Amino acid sequence: MVIDIERYFSQNKELSDPKAVYLVTSYMKKEVKCENRYYLLNIIYNSNSKLIYDKFMNLGGTKILSEWIYEYKEKIEKNEKYLKNEIIELLHLT
């Protein structure tokens, strides 16, 4: 994944080819690991190009980010519920 994308970087490590945004968004749709998602998001963020940002939005990039946020929100809520139940159980035991 990294090698495919990095060939589109400019000398200052910015995404230089708007066509490469398609590749980044394709990877974003498939990626499940948090650290890889962060890496992909930073590629877009660090591009500092309106053309790159526009292409990202046109390819559904904001929808992908929205899905990520919803997914993380669900995980957090699930963990909170689990922790609450564990605390309640502990309090009943003492």
C-alpha positions in Angstrom: 0.0 0.0 0.0 2.6 2.6 1.1 4.8 2.0 -1.9 2.0 2.4 -4.4 1.0 5.8 -2.9 4.5 7.2 -2.1 5.5 7.2 -5.8 2.9 10.0 -6.2 4.6 12.2 -3.5 6.4 15.4 -4.3 9.9 16.0 -2.9 8.4 17.6 0.2 6.3 14.4 0.8 3.0 15.9 -0.4 0.6 14.1 -2.8 1.4 15.8 -6.1 -0.9 14.0 -8.5 -4.7 14.5 -8.2 -5.2 11.2 -10.0 -3.5 9.5 -7.0 -6.3 10.6 -4.8 -8.4 7.8 -6.3 -5.8 5.3 -5.1 -5.8 6.8 -1.6 -9.6 6.8 -1.3 -9.7 3.2 -2.6 -7.3 2.2 0.2 -9.4 4.2 2.7 -12.5 2.3 1.8 -10.8 -1.1 2.5 -8.6 -0.2 5.5 -9.7 -1.3 9.0 -6.5 -0.6 11.1 -6.5 2.7 12.9 -2.9 3.4 12.3 -3.2 2.8 8.6 -6.3 5.0 8.4 -4.4 7.8 10.2 -1.6 7.4 7.6 -4.0 7.6 4.7 -5.8 10.6 6.1 -2.6 12.4 6.7 -1.6 12.0 3.1 -4.7 14.0 2.1 -4.3 16.5 4.9 -0.7 17.2 4.2 -1.2 17.8 0.5 -2.0 21.5 1.0 -3.7 21.6 -2.4 -7.3 22.7 -3.1 -7.2 20.5 -6.2 -6.4 17.4 -4.1 -9.0 18.3 -1.5 -11.7 18.8 -4.2 -10.8 15.5 -5.8 -11.0 13.8 -2.4 -14.5 15.2 -1.7 -15.7 14.3 -5.2 -14.5 10.7 -4.7 -16.5 10.4 -1.5 -13.7 11.0 0.9 -16.0 12.9 3.4 -18.4 9.9 3.4 -15.5 7.6 4.2 -14.5 9.8 7.1 -18.1 10.0 8.3 -18.2 6.2 8.3 -15.0 6.0 10.3 -16.3 8.4 12.9 -19.5 6.5 13.2 -17.6 3.2 13.5 -15.3 4.6 16.3 -18.3 6.1 18.1 -20.0 2.7 18.1 -16.9 1.1 19.5 -16.5 3.7 22.2 -20.2 3.4 23.2 -19.9 -0.4 23.3 -16.8 -0.1 25.6 -18.5 2.4 27.9 -21.5 0.1 28.3 -19.3 -2.8 29.1 -17.3 -0.8 31.6 -20.5 0.5 33.3 -21.8 -3.1 33.7 -18.4 -4.2 35.1 -18.4 -1.4 37.7 -22.0 -2.2 38.7 -21.1 -5.8 39.2 -18.1 -4.9 41.3 -20.2 -2.6 43.4 -22.8 -5.2 44.1 -20.1 -7.7 45.2 -18.7 -5.4 47.8 
